[in-house]
Structure formats: structure tokens, C-alpha cells
Amino acid sequence: MHPRPQLTREQWIDLCGEWEFDYDDADRGLDERWQERPGELSARITVPFPPESAASGIGDKDPHPVVWYRRLFTLPEGEPERRWLLHFGAVDYRATVWVDGRMVAEHEGGHTPFGADITAALREDTAEHVLVVRAEDQPADASQPRGKQYWGRHPQGIWYHRTTGIWQPVWLEPVARRHIESVHWTPDAARGSLGLRARIAGSTGEPLNLRVRVSLDGETLAEDSYGVAGDTLEREIVLSAARVGEDRDRLLWTPERPTLLTVELTLCAGQRVLDEAGSYAGLRDVGVDERRFLLNGRPYFLRMVLEQGYWPESHLAAPSEDALRREVELIKSLGFNGARIHQKTEDPRFLYWCDRLGLLVWDEMPSAFVFDQETVLRTTREWSEVVRRDASHPCVIAWVALNESWGVPAIASDPAQRDHALSLYHLTKSLDPTRPVISNDGWEHPKSDIWSIHDYAPSGASLRERYGTAEAIASVLRDGQPGPRRVHLGDIEGTRRPVMLTEYGGLSYVPDAGEEWFGYGTVDSPEEFLARYRELTEALLDSPEVAGFCYTQFTDTEQETNGLLRADRSAKLDAAALHAINTRAARSTPQEELAAAVKTPPPES
């Protein structure tokens, strides 16, 4: 599978697999090791798995702030006019890259992609080329966005082992000097159109044309050719079939019917083809009214689960491509229609399977843990890259800039911290005005399109008392503290937004004596677990005011053993019973069109 599913080319070279590897704790540099071909680093690592993980072949969980990678690669012959692009899905946290001894790229940000045209760096006197990566990941730097990676030697509470260095795919791609650099889709289901924004690299002023064909199962829905005057092309592609009532619904993307439109892109100079690429789009609208989330203009109740995206053997990196698809299938098999990706920027291939199989996603920025100028600069820069990378995925329906005041611990009293949250809200809206934005998920909202609350109430009765009526919810928003802080920082009088519980539950089996454990409540048996889950979830489904929920959490993750599945994705509970609870009608959205049973395999026992 192509590592970048929304802009694919037939030709690409996978650089994952075995690399040379070394630690450099004293940060002395390893120039003498890699500038001369006979030198080797001391260990071998399997990329893209982080060295802390068993899947990497290293499995050293101790802090190592600087690591080095090295590998040789060859290129196919017979393509002298091609440019070679080197791509990294993600390297945590600061990366420097050399090819044949020449630096070709630097990047800061552990969760977003980067790359370089390495053509000029390739030596002409050899068929084998040397690729070297230095990655720096300072474990104690609290201004570095790290999500749930623990800064100490051994993780505790809700924190997990670190992920250092390369943790998403690395690949090479041959292109013409003038080629399609990026493509961005903005659907408008109400108008029956797709907004296209394409960037063209290497443009020199020679007239170019971009041919675009949009199709569904071989049926052409739109086809046109657009002149490219500069390096950016913006057009609205009208899908006539989407404006006809009888045809419109079959073209719309929903979790129950995740229709994806195939797009073929061809860049030409006259009749000469310079570049061919594939893409896809989903035609759907998302938004909110005063009380409900809206999908394609209709009320839609969000039934989400908290997804940490962490595997015991590979940490933040997925153990395989198949594991990404299976993760989506398992979530859907339990009756959820969405996932809140928590403190992680997910692999684009995971988002592809959410697009393809139909799973809504809340996209969240991994947090830093102190507030200073570095935090502001780093978070703003990397979050902008996240939004730009993921904005074309139809599955992504909301942006979450901050979580539970992490990185802004004094937001209630410090105007600068409140302004940081507000600036992230408005920055996100300026980059993508089509989706709801949550400035600070859980509590202490200065401004959000959804008032999301984290409440680990122990009983359904407590949830009914707090969220059973509009008056009770207003009291929680204004005065109550279901978490350790106020829910809303401003004046809510005269303003309404949909209210969702985006963390609740957190149930776990009683831990064994001496077992490392974290959870929000314990049960003794599968029967008690299922009964408590039903009690909590039905309290929210019965509320006339709650617009959605997100249960904590999908899988056990290290010592945080409050998952519905174990860390190896085996079942704790009967999948059919969970599915029946989660898909029950919600009182707040009586107009909602509930899906039929999700036809995906249940979790394996």
C-alpha cells in the first residue's frame, strides 16, 4: 500500500526494512562512521519501528536523546531526467538527513511528514548511495509536543514508553521536474461539488494543463482540463449527479455507506505527459447546530471510542499495514461509528481505512506539558502541518487542538495561555473552515464549536443527574466540575453548542496484587463489566441533550488497563452485546438514521 494514500504513483521504492543504527548519548556525531563507505554503525534496526520497541530488533527502553540511522540504496537505471524525492512519514522529534554526504533535509516535529528532492546530492560515480538520518528526541524537554510519551525512565499512570526516531514509512519516488506536489479536496455536499487545490512543483512558466477525472465504479462523474498559470491551481469541480435527488444519496460519504470517489490526475505540457497520480475524495458535509452534530445536514449521534493507537510490540508505529485495517474493523464491530485519536497523529494509512470502511475521526494534536514560547511556536507549527496533511480525509470530522489543559495548566488565570488556546482555535478555522474545532477538549473551553466534557462518573445515576436535562447541563457548564477544573471559561448565557462526553467509563478488571495498573473504576467479572458499561452508556443515550460520547478506551495500553479489548486486541467482552448497546437509538437525535448491524468480524477471543 502506498504510504501516502491521497497522492499515489505507481512507481515508488520502499526504504523500510533493515538499517544500520547507533546511539550517540554524548552527541559527538558519527561523521567518521558514515562518510566513508566501509564504516558501519554498531547495530541493526528494522525501520519504521522505534528502537524502544521489540519489533525494531533493538528493544532498549532507556532514554537515548540522539540516534543515527544509515543504509545503502540503489536506483533503477534508464531514467536520467527523473527527479528523486525522498519521503519520511514521521521522525520523532528533530531530524537531519544526508544523502552521499550532503545534507538534504532538516525537520522539527515528531508527528508530521517531510521530504526532499535529493537528485542534486546523488553521486554520479557510484551505483550505491548512502542515506543517513540523525534523530534527536530529548525526553525531558516538556515544551516538545510528545502526547502520551513519558519523560521519565519508566512510564506511570496514563503515560507510555517513548517513540524515538523513525516511526512511519520511508520511501523514494521518481518524478519529472514539474510534477504534482500536493492535492487538497474540500467537499461541498450541499452544492454537489468538490473544491480542488493542487500545487505544482518545478513550474517555469511554460503552459501546463492538469487533467482531472472523477469517477465512481468506472462511471465518469466529472472530467476536465485546467490551465496551470503558476504553482497553485484552485478549481470547483461540479458533480452534476450529486445535484439530482435520486442520485445524490448514493454519492454521499457516511460511516454506513462510505462512498469514495476515484480521482485520476494527469499533468501535461501540450500533449506530453509529465506526471500521473491517483487520489480520492469523499463527498460529505459536517457541522453543528445549537444542540447536535450534523452529517450531510442531518442530525447524527457520535458513538466514539478513545483510540490510543499503541501496540505492545511496536508502540506508536503499527506492527503491519494489515493491523491498521484490522483496527478500524474491530472498532466498527463493537458498534462505534467514530474514534477520537488521542494524543497522536495517526498514520495516513489508518485514515485511509477509516475513509474506506467508514469510521469518523476526531484528529488531535499531541500535547506539550509546559507553557512557554517554545511550546507556542512548536505546537503552532506542527499543528498547522497536521491540519494540512489530514484535511482531505472525509473521515476527519473535528479538530482538537489541546486536551485537558495539557501545556496550558493555568489557562483559567493566565491570559497568555487562554490566548494560545484561542489562537489555535482561530488558526485551525482559518486553515479549514469546514469542520468543528475544539480548543481544549475535556474542560476549560475558552471557545469551541462543541462543548466536550470528560466525566468519569462511577454510575449511570450520576451521569443522568448531570446530563439528563438542559438545566443540569447548564449547571455543569457554568458551575460544576466533573473533572478537576471548570468546563467553560466564558459566559455561556445566550450561547449554545452541542454537548458531548468525550471521555467517560474507563472500566478495568480488578488488578492482581503488585500489578502495574491505571483505571477509573474496577469490576470483577465480564458480566459486571458489561452491566456497568450498559448502565453508563445508556444514561448518555437516554439524555435529550447529549449529542455524542467517547468511551475510554478501545484497548489496554501498557499499565492503563481500561480497554474494551486487551493490548493484543483479544476480546474482554462479547462483541455482539457491546454492538447492541452502542447502536441503540439516542433520544437527542430522533431523526437520526441508524445503520444496520456493521458487517465486520468481531474481535477474536
N, C-alpha and C positions, 0 to 999 in steps of 0.2 A: 504494500500500500504506500502511495506517495506520502512523504512526511508533511506535505502542505496541501491538504485535500482541496482547497478552494482555488488553487492555481497550479495545475499539474501539467507536466510534459512527459511524453513517452520516454525520452532519454534522460536518465539520471543515474548517478553512481553512489551506492550506499557505502558510507565510510564507517559504519558501525562494525563492531567486532573487536578483535584483539589489537590493543595499542601497547606501546611501552609506557611505563608510568613510574613516577618517583615523588616522594615528599621532599619539601625544601623548608623545613621548620625554621631555619635560621635566615631564610630568604637571601641566600648567597647568589642565586642564579645558577643556571646549569649550562651556560654557553658552551663550555668545552665539551659537554656531553653530546650536543646535538648539531653543532655547526659542521663537524666532520662526520662523514657517513659511517665510519666504523664504530663510533661511540654508541653505547646503548644505555638506556635508563635501567634501573636495577630490578624492576618488577614488570608484570604484565597485568593489564586490566581489560575487562570486557566493557566496551562503550556501547550504550549510553548509561550504564548502571553506575551510581555514585560509589566511591571507594568505601564508604561506611557499610555498604550492603553486601550480603553474601553473594548475590548474583554477579557482582563485579569481579569476583575471584580474589578480592582483597579482604573485605570484611573487617576493617580496622575502624572502630567507632571513636577512637580518641581524637581530640582536636588536632588538625593539621592545617594551618592557615594558608599555606601555599602548596600547590601541587602542579606537576608538569606531566604533559602527555606528548607522545611522539609516535608517528607512524610514517611509513613509506606508502606512496601510491603511484600508479601509472595511469596514463591517459590513452584512450584509443587513438590510433593513427588515422591520417586521411582527413582531418578537419582543421586545416591551418587557419581558416578565417573565423573560427569559433572563439567566443569568449568563454572563460570558465568561471562560474560563480560557485563560491564555497558558502554553504549554509550551516548554521547552528540553530537548533530548536531552542535550546536554553543552556546556559552555563552559569552556575551559581558560585561566586557573585560577580566578580570582576575578571574579565578575560582579555588576554593579549594573544594574538595569533601571528605566527610566522610561516611563510612558505619559502623553501630553499634559502633560508637565512634572512629573508626580507620581511619586515613587519607589514602585515596586510590589514589588520583589523584590531580595534580595541572596543570593548563594550562593557558598560556597567549596568547591572540589573539581572537578577538571578532567574527570572521567570519569562523573559521575552526573547524573541529571535533576533538574530543579526547575521550579517554575511559580508562578503567582499568579492569583487572581481579580482581574481588572483592571476590573470593572464600575464601581466607585466612582470610578475615575480617569478614565473616559471623559467628555470634554467633551460637553455636550448641544447646544452652539451650532454644531457643525460635523459634517459627514459624514465628513471625513478626520481620522484620528487619527495621532499621531506616536509611534513606538516607537523608543527609544534604548537602546543597550547599551554600557556601558563594561566592557572586559575587561582584567584585569591578570594578567600571566604573567611573573614575574621569572625570567629564565633562569639566574641564578647562585644562586638560593635552593635549596640542596641538601636542605633539610628539607621541601620541597614534593614530594609524590608525582608523579613525572614519567615513570616507566617508562624507555623507551629514548630519550627525547628528550635530545639532547646539550646541555650547558650552555654550551659554547663556541661560537665563531663558525662553525667548520667541523667537522662530525662526523668521528669517528675510530673505529677498532676496530669494536665491536658497537653503536655509538650512531648515531642517525639525526637528521635535521633536526627542528626543533621543530614543534609544532602549537599555535598561539596562537588564542585566542578561540573563536568558534562553530565546531563541527566535527560536530555532529549536528543533525537537523531541528529547526525551529522551527514551531509551529503554534498555531492558536486553536481552541477548542472551545466551542460553546454548550451549556449545561446548565441544569436547574432549580436553584433554591436548594438543594433537597435532592436529592442525586444520589449515585451510586456513586463514591466517591473512589478506592478501590483494591480489588483482589481477589487473594487468595493461595490457591494449591492445594497440598495435601500429600497425595500419593497413598499408599495402603497396599494394594499389590497382594495381599499375603498375606491380608488381610481383605476384599478386594474392595470398597474404599470410597475416597472422596475427602474429604479434610478441606477445608472452606471457611472462609476468614476474609475477611470483607468489611467495609470501613469506609464509613460513610455520612456525607457532609458536609452541614452545614446542618440537622441534626436539632434540632427544637424541642420534642420530647416528644409530638407528635402521633403516634398509632399509624401505623406503616408496615409494609408487608409486602414481602419480597423473594421473587419467584417465580424458581425455578431449574429449568431443563430441560437435562438432559444427554442427548446423543444421539450415534449413530454412523450415518452414511449415512442419516439420516432416521428411524432406529429409536430410539424413546424408551427410554433405559436407566433414567432416574430423573426424576421431576418432583414438585416440592413447593413450598409457600409457607411462609415462615418469618416470624414476627413480629419486628420490629426494636425492641428496647426502648431502646437507646442509640445510640451512634455506631459500635459494633462488633458484628458478628454472627459467631458461630463455630458451625459445624454439621458433622456427619459425614454424608455422602451415601452411602448403601449402594447399590451396583450389583449387584443380585441376579444378573444374568447372569454377573458375574465370579466368583461363588461356585460355579458349575456347571462341573465339569471339562471338559465338551465345549466350553463357550463361553469359558472363561477365557483360553485362549491367544490367541484372536482379538482380545481386548480389550487385551492387554498391549502396551506400547511396548517395542520393541527397535530397534537400528540396521537389522536385517534386515527388520523389519516395523514401521515407525514409526506405529502407530495413534494418532491423535489424536481425542479426544472433544470434540465441539462443545458449547459451553455458551451458553445464552441467559439473560440476567439482566434482570429487569423489576422496578423499584421502584415501588410503588403506595401511595397513600393512599386507602384504601377501594377504589373501582373506578376511581379516577383514576390514570392512568399518569404518573409523574414522570420516569422515566429508563429507557431501554433501552440495553443494552450487550451486546457479544459477547465471548466468551472461549473458551479451550480448555484441555484438560489431557491429560496422558499418564499412564496407569496403569502404574507400574513401581516396583520397589524396587531400591536399590543398597546395597552394604555390602561388608564384607571378613570373611574368616576369618583364620586364622593364616598362610595361605600364598597366598590367591587373592582376586582381586576377584570379587564376586558381583553378578550382574544377575538380578533376579527369583528370587533364591535359588539360582541355578546358577552354577558357575564360568564366568568369561568373561575371555578374554585380551585385554588392551588393546593395540591396534596403532595408535599415535597418531603424529602429526607435529606439529612445533613450528610454530605459526601466528603470525606477527608482525602480520598484518592491516594491512599497509602497502602503499600503491600509489605508484608514481613520480609520477603526475600529481596526486594528491590527498592523499598522506601518510596520516594515521590515518583520515581520512574516506574512505568508499567512493566510488568515482567514479560509481556509479549503484546503484539498487536491484537491477538485473539482475546487477551484479558480485558482490553478496553471495550470491545464489543460485548463481551460477556457481562461486564459491569453494568452496562446500560440494560441489557436483557434482564438481569437479576433485579434491578431497581423496578423496572416495569412489572415484573412478575409478582411483586408484592403489592401492586395496585397503586403505586405512586405515579403521578404524571409529571413530576419535576424533581430536580436535585439542586440544593444550594451547595455549590462547590465552596468549601470552607478553607480560607487562608491558603489558597493555592491557585495558580493559573494553570488550568488543565492543558494537557497535550491537545493540539488541534485535531488529532485523530479521534480522541474521545468526543470532542464536539461534533465531528463528522458523524459518529454513530448516534449521537443524540439527534442530529438533524435527520439521519436516515431512518432511525427506528421510532422517533417521536418521543423525546423527553425534554421538557422545559428546563432551562438552566438559569440560575442566578449566578452571575460572574462576579467574583470578589477579589479585591486587592489584598495580597499578603501584607500584614502589618509590620511596622517597626514598633519599638517599645519605649522610646523616649521621644520627647518633643524638643527639637532644636532646628536650626536652619538646615542642617544636613538631612534630617528627616523630611522636611518640607520639599527640598529640592529633589531628593531621591524618589520619594513617593510620587510626586507630581510627574516627574519624567517617566518613570516606569509605568505608572497607571495610564498615562497617555498612550504608551506603546501597547498596553493590554487592550485598551478600547479599540485602537486602530486595528489590531490583529484580529479581534473576535467579532467586530461589528457586523460582518456579513453573514454570520451564522443565524439562521432562523430560530434555532433552539434557544438562543440567548434572549431573555425577555426582561432582564433587570440588571442594573449595575450597582454593586455595593462597594463604596469607596473605603469605608472604615468599619471595624467591628468592635463593639463593646468598649469604645473609647480607648482601644489599644493605640498607643502612640500619641494620644491626646488625653492624658489622665486627669488633667484639670480643666477640661473643656467647659464645665459648668461655671467656673470662676475666672478663667483666663481668656480675655477677648482674642488673643492671638491664636489660641488653639481652636476657638469657635470659628474664627475666620478661616483657618486652614480647612476645617470640615466644610464650611460654606463654599470655599474656593474650589474644593474637589467636586462638590455638587454642581456648581456652575460650569466648571471646566468640562465635566462629563456631559452636561446638557449641550454645551457648545460643540463638542466633538460628535455627539449623537443625540439629537433632539427627539428621536423616535421611541425611546424606551424610558420607563420609570427609573429614577435614581434614588438610592437610599444613601444618605450621607454618613450614617453611623448606626449600623444595624444593632438592634437589641435594646438600646436606651440612649438618652441624652441626644435626641434628634434636634439639631438647630433648624434643619429644613430637609424634608424628604417627601417623595411622592407616595410612599407607603409608610405608615407608621408600624414598623416591625418591632415586636416585643419578644424578649427572652424570659420565659417564666417556667421554672422547674417546680411548679406546684405539685405536692405529693398526691393529690386526689382530684378526681373529676369534680367533686363538690366545690373545691377551691376555685377551679377554672370556671365553673358555672357562676359562682358568686362574682368573680371579677369581670367576666366577659359575656355574661348572659343577656345583658341589656345595654342599650346605648348609654344610659345614665351611669351604669357601673364602669363601662369602658372609659367614659369621660373622666370619672374619678381616678381611675388608674393612670390615665394620661396626665392628668393635672396634679394629682397628689400622691398616688400610690407608688410603691417601689417594689415591684415583683422581683427585680434584681437589686443590686446594691445601690443603684442610682435612680434619679428621676428619668421617666420615659421621654418627656418632651421638655425642651428648654425654653420654648417661647409661649406665646399666648395662643391657645387653641380655640378660644371663643370665636364663633363665626366661621371657623375653618374645619373642613372635614376631609379626611383621607381614608382609604381602606386600611383596616387594622388586621394584622396577621401575627400569629405566634410563630416566629421563625426559629425558635429553639424551645422545645419542651420535652418532657419524658426523661430520657437518659437512664432508663432502667437497666439493671445489671443483676446477674445471679450473685448470690452472697459469695464473696471471695473465700478461698481456702486460707487457713492460718498461714501468715507470712507471705501471702501472695501480694505482689505489687498491684495496686488497684486504684481506679478512679471511676466514680459514677455519681449519679444524683439520687438514686434510690435502689433498693435491692429487693429481689424476690427469691423464693426458694425452689420454684418448680416451673416448668413450661406452662402449666395450667394457670398458675398465679401470674406469670409474665403476660400471657395473652389476656387474662381478665383485666389486669391493670392497664395494658395498652388500649383495650377496648374502652375502658372507663374514661381515660384521659382524652382519647381521640374523639369519642362520641360527644363529649362535653363541648368540643370545638365545633363539630359538625352540627350540633343542635343549636348553636348560637345564631340568632338572626343577624348578628353584626360582624362576626369574624369572617374575613374574606379568603383565608387560607392558613395553612400550617406547614411547619417543617419539623419533623421528628428528629431528635438526637438519639442515635445516629445510625448510619447504614451498617457499618461493620465495626467490630472491635478493632482498636488501633493501639498497639503496644499495651501499656498498662491501663488505657482508657477502655474498659471492657463493657461499655454500654451500647453495643451494637445489636441490631436485629439479626445479623449474621456474625459468625466468628471471623477472625482475621483471615483465615484461609478460604473464606466465602462459603463455608458449610453452614447448614441451617441450624438455628436455635429453636425456631417455631415453625408451625405448619404454614406454608406459604399461602395456601388457599384461604385459610382463616384470616390471615393478615390482609389478603386481597379483598375479602368480603367486607372487612371493617373499613379499609381505606377508600373503597369505591362507593360507599353508601351515600345517598343524597345529602347535600348540605342545605340547611334551612335558609342560609343567607342568599343562596342563588337558586331559587326555584325554577328559573328559566333555563338553567344550565342543561346542556345536552350531555348526559352521562354516557360514557363509552361503554361498549360491550366488554366482556372479560378480555383482558390482554392475553393474546395467544403467544406467550413466550414461556420457555421452560422454567419451572420452579427451581429454587435453589436445591442443589444436591445435598443430601444428608451426609 
